[in-house]
């Protein structure tokens, strides 16, 4: 092989390596920081946690996890037991906040958010929250979904007459819409979306990443 051909082959190999290497690096960056590929700052929580939020855990905790979620979202249902386990495990050091972000493609997302809010007016928000996620596969594709959800309300011992009145309340719609607006202002474009101490978590490649981030935040408390 003459020198010219060696140089040409060497150049081709060099550029091939550069292109492949750049593609792999780009995929790594995308997986670690989705939605932030233009060098933009990581999204921050636009609306601070307040008394109107549904929360569980230590109200004085220095580590706060805010989740924007949709009861009909399969990914949210997949994360549900993980978040619940984390909330139980770190109950003394963590405050977990739930905010509604019903997606338009989910037929019963806003309906279930309303039922959870109405249940909350009777002190059973988290009980309804747990029922809806634990049984998502049963009601989410059923034409009688609302009847099923009403049965959950009965199982929880809710006052059904009060529930019916509360479901018609404009205040419940306002609360759900307020959560949606705050989510959009915070850069939420899908669910679940998590914010840890006001900063959006963008490195969730698997379920264990969420607990790891929370553990790190707790360990760094001074």
C-alpha positions as CSV (number, residue, x, y, z in Angstrom):
1,X,0.0,0.0,0.0
2,X,1.5,3.4,-1.0
3,X,1.8,6.3,1.4
4,X,-1.1,8.3,-0.2
5,X,-3.5,5.4,0.4
6,X,-2.3,5.0,3.9
7,X,-2.9,8.7,4.6
8,X,-6.4,8.5,3.0
9,X,-7.4,5.4,5.1
10,X,-6.0,7.0,8.2
11,X,-8.0,10.2,7.6
12,X,-11.2,8.2,7.0
13,X,-10.7,6.1,10.2
14,X,-10.0,9.3,12.2
15,X,-13.2,11.1,11.1
16,X,-15.2,7.9,11.6
17,X,-14.0,7.6,15.2
18,X,-14.7,11.3,15.8
19,X,-18.3,11.0,14.5
20,X,-19.1,7.8,16.4
21,X,-17.5,9.2,19.6
22,X,-19.5,12.4,19.2
23,X,-22.7,10.5,18.7
24,X,-22.2,8.4,21.8
25,X,-21.3,11.5,23.9
26,X,-24.5,13.1,22.6
27,X,-26.6,10.2,23.7
28,X,-25.0,10.2,27.1
29,X,-25.7,13.9,27.5
30,X,-29.3,13.4,26.4
31,X,-29.9,10.6,28.8
32,X,-28.5,12.5,31.7
33,X,-30.0,15.8,31.0
34,X,-33.2,15.4,28.9
35,X,-34.7,18.7,27.7
36,X,-31.6,20.6,28.5
37,X,-29.4,20.1,25.4
38,X,-29.0,23.7,24.5
39,X,-27.0,24.7,27.6
40,X,-30.0,26.2,29.3
41,X,-30.2,26.2,33.1
42,X,-31.9,23.3,34.8
43,X,-35.6,24.1,35.5
44,X,-36.4,25.4,39.0
45,X,-39.6,25.1,40.9
46,X,-41.6,28.2,40.0
47,X,-44.2,28.0,42.8
48,X,-42.8,27.3,46.3
49,X,-44.3,24.6,48.4
50,X,-47.3,26.1,50.3
51,X,-50.2,25.2,52.6
52,X,-52.4,24.4,49.6
53,X,-50.1,21.5,48.6
54,X,-50.8,17.9,49.5
55,X,-47.8,16.7,51.5
56,X,-46.6,13.9,53.7
57,X,-43.5,13.5,55.9
58,X,-41.8,16.0,58.0
59,X,-43.2,19.5,57.4
60,X,-39.9,20.9,58.8
61,X,-37.6,18.8,56.7
62,X,-34.8,20.5,54.8
63,X,-35.2,18.1,51.9
64,X,-38.3,18.5,49.9
65,X,-39.4,16.3,46.9
66,X,-42.2,17.7,44.7
67,X,-43.8,15.4,42.2
68,X,-45.9,16.6,39.2
69,X,-48.0,13.6,38.3
70,X,-51.0,12.2,36.5
71,X,-53.1,9.3,38.0
72,X,-53.6,7.7,34.5
73,X,-49.9,8.0,33.5
74,X,-48.3,4.5,33.4
75,X,-44.9,5.9,34.2
76,X,-46.3,7.6,37.3
77,X,-47.9,4.4,38.4
78,X,-44.5,2.7,37.9
79,X,-42.9,5.3,40.1
80,X,-45.7,5.3,42.7
81,X,-44.4,2.4,44.9
82,X,-40.8,3.8,44.7
83,X,-42.0,7.3,45.9
84,X,-44.1,5.7,48.6
85,X,-41.2,3.5,49.8
86,X,-38.9,6.6,49.9
87,X,-41.6,8.6,51.7
88,X,-41.9,5.9,54.4
89,X,-38.2,5.3,54.7
90,X,-37.2,8.9,55.1
91,X,-40.3,10.2,56.8
92,X,-38.4,12.1,59.4
93,X,-36.0,13.8,57.0
94,X,-38.1,14.3,53.9
95,X,-41.3,16.1,52.9
96,X,-43.0,14.7,49.8
97,X,-45.4,17.0,47.9
98,X,-47.9,15.9,45.2
99,X,-49.0,18.2,42.5
100,X,-51.5,17.5,39.7
101,X,-50.4,17.6,36.0
102,X,-53.1,15.6,34.1
103,X,-52.0,15.1,30.5
104,X,-54.6,15.8,27.8
105,X,-54.2,12.4,26.2
106,X,-55.4,10.7,29.3
107,X,-59.2,10.6,29.3
108,X,-59.6,10.2,33.1
109,X,-56.6,12.2,34.3
110,X,-58.5,15.3,35.3
111,X,-61.4,13.3,36.6
112,X,-59.2,11.3,38.9
113,X,-57.4,14.5,40.0
114,X,-60.8,15.9,41.0
115,X,-61.7,12.8,43.0
116,X,-58.5,12.9,44.8
117,X,-59.1,16.6,45.6
118,X,-62.6,15.9,46.8
119,X,-61.4,13.0,48.9
120,X,-58.8,15.4,50.4
121,X,-61.7,17.6,51.6
122,X,-62.6,14.7,53.8
123,X,-59.1,14.0,55.0
124,X,-58.5,11.1,52.6
125,X,-56.4,12.6,49.8
126,X,-53.4,10.2,50.2
127,X,-55.8,7.2,50.6
128,X,-57.4,8.0,47.3
129,X,-54.1,8.8,45.7
130,X,-52.8,5.3,46.8
131,X,-56.0,3.6,45.6
132,X,-55.9,5.2,42.2
133,X,-52.3,4.3,41.5
134,X,-52.4,0.8,43.0
135,X,-55.4,0.0,40.8
136,X,-54.6,2.0,37.7
137,X,-54.7,-1.0,35.4
138,X,-58.3,-1.8,36.6
139,X,-60.0,1.6,35.9
140,X,-57.8,3.4,33.3
141,X,-59.1,1.6,30.3
142,X,-62.6,0.8,31.6
143,X,-65.6,2.5,30.1
144,X,-67.1,2.5,33.6
145,X,-64.1,4.1,35.2
146,X,-66.0,6.7,37.2
147,X,-68.2,4.0,38.7
148,X,-65.1,2.1,39.8
149,X,-63.6,5.2,41.3
150,X,-66.9,5.9,43.2
151,X,-66.6,2.4,44.6
152,X,-63.1,3.3,45.9
153,X,-64.6,6.4,47.6
154,X,-67.1,4.1,49.3
155,X,-64.4,1.7,50.4
156,X,-62.5,4.7,51.9
157,X,-65.7,5.6,53.9
158,X,-66.2,8.9,52.3
159,X,-69.5,10.8,52.6
160,X,-70.8,10.2,49.1
161,X,-73.3,13.1,49.2
162,X,-70.5,15.6,50.2
163,X,-68.2,14.0,47.6
164,X,-70.8,14.7,44.8
165,X,-71.1,18.3,45.9
166,X,-67.4,18.8,46.1
167,X,-66.8,17.4,42.7
168,X,-68.9,20.2,41.2
169,X,-66.9,22.9,43.1
170,X,-65.0,25.4,41.0
171,X,-62.4,25.5,43.8
172,X,-61.3,22.0,42.9
173,X,-60.9,22.9,39.2
174,X,-59.0,26.0,40.3
175,X,-56.6,23.9,42.4
176,X,-55.9,21.4,39.6
177,X,-55.4,24.2,37.1
178,X,-53.1,26.1,39.5
179,X,-50.9,23.0,39.8
180,X,-50.8,22.7,36.0
181,X,-49.9,26.3,35.6
182,X,-47.1,26.1,38.2
183,X,-45.8,22.9,36.5
184,X,-45.7,24.6,33.1
185,X,-43.8,27.6,34.6
186,X,-41.4,25.1,36.1
187,X,-40.6,23.5,32.7
188,X,-42.7,20.4,33.2
189,X,-43.7,18.8,29.9
190,X,-44.4,15.3,30.9
191,X,-45.0,13.1,34.0
192,X,-43.7,12.2,36.4
193,X,-41.5,15.3,37.0
194,X,-39.6,15.5,40.2
195,X,-38.1,18.6,41.9
196,X,-35.7,18.1,44.7
197,X,-35.1,21.2,46.9
198,X,-36.6,23.3,44.1
199,X,-34.4,21.9,41.3
200,X,-35.7,19.6,38.6
201,X,-34.2,16.1,38.7
202,X,-32.9,15.3,35.2
203,X,-30.7,12.2,35.8
204,X,-33.4,9.5,36.3
205,X,-32.1,6.7,34.1
206,X,-33.7,4.1,36.5
207,X,-35.8,3.9,39.6
208,X,-32.8,3.8,42.0
209,X,-31.5,7.2,40.8
210,X,-34.4,8.9,42.6
211,X,-33.5,7.5,46.0
212,X,-29.8,8.0,45.4
213,X,-30.4,11.8,44.8
214,X,-32.5,12.0,47.9
215,X,-29.9,10.2,50.0
216,X,-27.3,12.6,48.8
217,X,-29.4,15.6,49.6
218,X,-30.1,14.3,53.1
219,X,-26.4,13.5,53.7
220,X,-25.5,17.1,52.6
221,X,-27.7,18.7,55.1
222,X,-25.7,21.0,57.4
